[in-house]
Structure formats: structure tokens, C-alpha cells
Amino acid sequence: MRNITRLQISIRVQIIFFQIRNPSEKVAFSWKRKALAIVFIFLASGPPLAAQIGGGGVYERKTAFNIEGKRQQIYLSDSTFLVEANILLNVSADEYVAVFGLAELHPTLAQSQARLNQRIKLFMAEMMKNGIPSTDIATDYVTQAQIYDFEVSGNVAQEVLKGFEVKKNVAVRFNVLSQIDTLIELAANQGIYDLIKVDYIVRDLSGINARLFEEAFKVINRKKTRYLAQTQLRLLPQSKIYFENLAQLTPKDAYASYSAFESGDVNNSNYRNNSPTTVLKRKMKTFYFQALDSSGYDEVINPVILAPVVQFSYTLGVLFEIAP
């Protein structure tokens, strides 16, 4: 038997009355004033809707970055007509930068420096053998610190200098995301297990801004035509940009996590003076790429996401003057 998932599409229309005394001020007023603002929230007119299986992620979701869902709004008064467009663009990165962390602790600063530099040298040599040029590798001296510990003698714990710890980071630029597997393996060969982050780089930001602006204006013109056809209004030729906003979300800020498990409880009331010691088992935590919710956007460019992408959320508002 074929399973069919029902998608419920809701359309809500809210009518709000206000007077726009100037483009930046909205003041509520009585029915005697005939200025009207209609806020349309169309869940059906946005991007294609898709059914989704919950999966283990229903247990918990945590992300480091959040953009609230979009509401499609049109403000209309007796003198102005404000139209807003929301565009979401998903773009694959042009290149990547991986950052690895290293540390060495030895009795003297010179020993720590020498050992750390030797590991970095070997790591760089292996990367260059695998096609990474030296110009795409950089070293960042993070810190050096004195490390203290305690020596216990009888009832006395004496703090003593244990050694000097030196920390450095190695940044590597590469063009194909699958290369990260090779880099991690080469790093492990030198005892480097700390992959701090991977930055996703998009080169043509000005081109992306221009594309988003053009797409947003197309949406605004379509909305304007649709709503004017229903209201029988006439607009003056001039218009002006009322607001513009661009937000960028990179994969390192878009990963969510969850632990899918359910545990029982130990009822200690069943034991009088000999309650059992509870030993918890380590639970696996899953991380996954959580893209921005596309609901409420007028248009989503490159909507199918198979691998982590850089997302650009763009909003544009255009103010039109109504003919008297």
C-alpha cells in the first residue's frame, strides 16, 4: 500500500489599519481614515513545499545561528504602497580553509618550540607531496604559557613549574571539499587531531549581491502587478528603495546536534540504606547540517541541498507613490 503524506496549506489574511505619515512611521487610526494596510501571509505562494521524515533530529536541535521565518508583507496607505521581497540563495563554496591546532609541552621553551616546529614541517611536507602548494599553507603562533602542577609530599601539595606549552595553528587552503579527508589523515600521521574549523569561501560576493537585487526586483514587480490588479490603484512613475538587508550563513554556524535515546529511572525509594550507584553509559551525539527554513521566502535559488552550502538571505523593500 502506498503511503501518502498530507501537506496542509494554510492561507491567512490579516487586515491592519494604519496611517503612514512618513515612510518610517506607522500609526494606528480609526475607521474614518481610509488608509489601509493589507498584510498577506501566503504559505501556498512561496517555494515548493516538501514532506519530511522527522528522523532522530526530533529529539533535540541546537544551532549556533538562527534567522527567523519570513513573512511576506505589503503595506498600503492612502499615499504609499510598500512591497517587500525575500530571496534565499544557496551557493557552493569556491574554496575552503581548514585550520588545525597543535600543542607541545616540554620542560623548556626551546624544546617545545623545536618539537612543534618539527611536526609542522613534516605535516607541510606531506601536504605538498599531495598537491597543496606552500603558498596555500600558513602558520599562526597562538600562545606560549608556563604550565604548573602539584607535587604531593605527605600532607603538603607544592605547586611546581611543569614546563612550557606552545600552541600553533596551521591553516590550509584547498579547492575540492573531498580533500579534507586526505588532510585529516596527513595531520593524524603527525599526531594532529584537532581540526578547529573549516571555512567556506565564496569569491564573487559582488556578483551575488547583484543577482539577489535583480531577483528581488522581479518578485516585487510581480507582486505589484498582482495586487494592483485587485485594488484598481494607480501608481506614480517614481519609486525608491525603502530598506535592504543581506545575511550570510556558512556551514560552520549551521550544524545542529541531537542524542537519540530514552533511559529508564532507578527508584531509590525501593532501597533503604543501600541505594545502588548509578553508572551512566556514554551516548552518541549526532551532528548534521541544518539549512535555513525556506518557508516564507518568495523565491529559493538552488533549493536542493545535497552537501553543505553557503546561504544568503536577502530582503528588499520598495516604496511606491499612489496617484491621487
N, C-alpha and C positions, 0 to 999 in steps of 0.2 A: 504494500500500500504506500502510495506517495504521500509524504508529509508536506503540508502546505503551511507556511508561516504567514500569518495575517499581519499586514502593515496598516496600522491605523493612522490616517492622515487627518489632522485637525486644522481647521481654518478659523481664526479668531479675528474679529474686527472690533477695535476699540475706538470710540469717538470721544475726542477730548476737545474742549472749547478753551481757547486762549487767544489773546491778542499779542501780536508781535509788534511792540513799539519800536524796537530796533532789532537787527538780526541776532543780537546776543542776549536779548531779554524776552522771556516768555512769561506772561502774567495772566492768571485766570480771570474771567469776566463773566457777565451774566448773559442770559439768552437774548437780551435786547441787542447785543452786539452780534453781528452776523459773520464775524471771522470764525473760521472753522479749521480745526486740525484733525486729520484722519490718520491714525496710526494703524497700518496694515501689518499683521504678522502672518505671513504665508509660509507654512511648513511644506505646503504642496508645491509651491512655485520655485523652490530653491534647487539645490543639486539633487541628483538621483538618490533615493532612499534605499537602504540595504538592510536585510535582516542579518543579525549577528548572533552567533552562539556565545554564551557567556564565558565558558571555559573557567580555568582556575582563577582568573583575574577577578571574578566576582567576590572573592574573599577580602581583597584589600587592594586599594590603588593609591599610590603615592608618587607624585611627580614634583620636580623642582621648579616647574614653570607652569603657568596657567593663563589662558586667555578665555574670558567668558564668552558664552554663546552669543551670536549676533542676533539682533532684532532689526528687521527691515522696517524703516520708518520714513514716512513722508509727512512733512509739516506744511499746512496750507492756511494762510490767513487772508484777510481782505486785500492785502497788497503784495504778499510774497508767497513763493512756492519753493520749499526746500526739499531736494531729493538726495537720498543717500545710497551709495553702492558699496557692497562689501565683497572683496575678492580674496580667494585663498589660492596661492601658487605653491606647488610642490616641485622642488628642483634638486636634482642630483648634484653632489659636490664635484667641483673640478679637480680638487686635490685635497690631501689630508696631511695633518701634522700630528704625529704620535709623540708623547712625552713619557720617558721612562725615568724612574727615580732610583738612585744608587746611594749607598752609605757605607762607610768603613769606620770601625772603631779599633784603635790600637793604642799602646802605651804612650807613644809620642805622636805629635802632629805630623812630623815628617814621614813616619811610617804609614799613617792613614792616607796622607796625600799620595804617596808613591803607589800604594796598593790600589787606590781608587783610580788613579790615572792609568795604571796598567790595565785594569778591567775595561775602562772606557776605550783605550787604544785597541784592544783586541776586539771589542764589540764593533767599533768603527771599521776595522779591517774586514771583519766578516760581512758587514753590510755592503761595503764597497765591492767585495767579491760577488755579491748578489745584485749588482747593478745600481746601487744607491751612490750617487756621486758625493764626494766630500763636501761640496758646496751646499748639499741638502741636509747636512748634519751640523748641529750646533750644541755646545755645552754651556750650561748655566751653573755657575758656582752659587749654591743656595746658602749654605751656612757651615760654620765650624763651631764646635762647642766643647767645653770641658764636661766630662761625664763623671759624676761622683757615685759612690756606692758605700755600703757599710761593712765593716769587719767587726764581728762579734767576738768578744773575749770575756768569758764569764758573764757578768751582768751588764757589761758595757758594750754598746754598739757605737763604734767610732767611724765617723764619716771620713772617707779617704778618696783621693783622686784615682779614678779607674783608668782614665785615658782621654783621648781626643777623638771626637767623632766629626767626620767631614761628610757633607751631603752635596751631591751634584745631580742635576737633571740633564738628560740627553734628549734633544728634540730632533725628530726625523721627518722630513717631508717626502711624500710618495704620492703617486697618481692613481693607482689601482687599489681599491679597498681590500681585495683579497691578499695583498702584500702584507697586511698586518699579521697574518698567521706566520709568515716567514720571519718577520721582525721579532715576534714574541719568542719563537724558537731560538733565534740567534741570541736574544737577550738572556734566555734561560741558560744557555751554554756558558755565560759569564756570571751566573748567579744573580741575574737581574730579574726580579719577579714583580716589580711594582710598575704596572702600566698606569700612569697617573690620569691621562685623558687622551682622547683623540679629537682634534678639532676638524670640522668640516668646512672647507673653504670654497666660497663661490666668488669667482673673479669679477664678473660683469654686473656689479650692483647697479650701475647707472642704467644699463640696458634693462634690468629687471624693473627698476623704478618706472622707466618709460613705458614698458609693456603693461604694467599694472595700471598706470594712469590712463592709457588708451582703452584698456578693457573696462575700467570703471566708468569712463565716459560713455562707452557703448551701452552699458547697463543703464546709466542714468537717462540717456536719450530714449531707450526702450520704455523705461518706467514713465518718463514724462509723457510720451505719446499715448501710452495706455491709460493713464489717469486723466489726461486732458480730454480724451475721447469720452470719458464717463462723466466729467464735470462740466463740459462745454465752456471751459475757461479759455481766454486768450492771453498769451504772454508777450511781453515786450522783447525786442531782439536781444537786449543785453542780459548777461548773467555773470556771476562771479563765484570763485572758489570760496566756500564758507569754512570748510575745515578739511584737513588731510592728516592721516595717521598711518604709519607703517611699523609693524612689529615683526621681528625675525626670531624664529625658534630653531635652534640647532639640536641635533640628536643628543648631545651630552646633557641637555636640560629636559629631555622628553622621555626619559626612561622611567617606567613605573615598576613597582615590585609587589609581590604578594607571597604569602606562605599558605598553601592549601592543606589544611589538616584540621581535625577536630579531636579533642582529647577528653578523656573521662576525668572524674574527680575522685579523690580519696577522701572518704568521710572519716575524719579523725575522731568523731564522737563515738565510733564503734570500738575505739581503743581507750583504755583508761589511762594508765601511766606509761604505756609503752607504744607510743604512736610511731608508725613507720616513717623512715626518712624517704622523702620523695626525690627521686633522681630523674630529671627530665632528659629526654633524648633530643639531640640536635635536629632541628627541622630544616629542610631545604628551602631556600628563598629563591624565587624565580624573578628575573628581570626581563622586561620586554619593552619594545619601542611603542610608545603611545602617542600617536599623531593627534593633532588638534581635531576637535569635533567639527565636522563640516556643515552641521545643521545651521541654518540661518544665513549662510553665505549665498549671495546672488549667483556666484559662479566659482567653480573649483577647477583650476587648470592642472592637468595631470593628476586626476583623482585616485588612480590605482597605485597603491604603495606596497611594493614587494620588499624593499630594503629601506633602511633609514635615509631620510631626505632632509633637506633644509626647507623650512616652511616660512612663507611670507604672508602675513595677514595685513591686508590693505583696506582702508576705508576712505572714501571721498564723498564730500557733500558739496552740492552746487545749489546756489540760491538764484531763483528766477524772479523777475518782477511781473506782476499781473497787470494787464492792461486795464485801465479804468472803464 
